[in-house]
């Protein structure tokens, strides 16, 4: 459940673990972020601004099931409580005891919450989600969203390289196909050396 919120809604771990039942919409389609937690200490959200985050239908269905079966009915109950039910889970314990052992089985033991947020950003770009909408979901500026979190898939980079080659040399390579071919090879070589998150993102998503 926690990984769904990280991957598909772009929430930070401290935000997820600070969610109480009352922060979740009755139809489970959104979560209001009013606080965050780090090592047991509650604080205002990053940038000191609350926000409401949309939850996709499949994640909403799982969230409803989770609330119905695993969370106390008190509006102030933690959605992801520790064993004593009075405090939220600790992020480090969650990663070490639950998340990493499960991911290690599929060769993704190195994945952490930062990787999940970047995966969320990259999948959003690949799905052509408006960059402003995507940034607002994750709770940071559009510049940070594009420059830090978003990684372009190799397919879209290749499409961009082909578009650039077509603009310079024409769709059939222009007057000098050999020159166009050399230029295209160079562009694609750069593309292939770029960092791309799509491959392991698909492996990660295959777990859900």
Helices and strands as residue ranges (DSSP letters): H 2-9, H 13-17, G 21-23, E 30-33, E 36-38, E 41-43, G 46-48, E 51-54, H 57-70, H 91-94, I 95-99, H 100-104, H 113-126, H 131-138, H 142-144, I 145-149, H 154-169, H 177-193, H 198-205
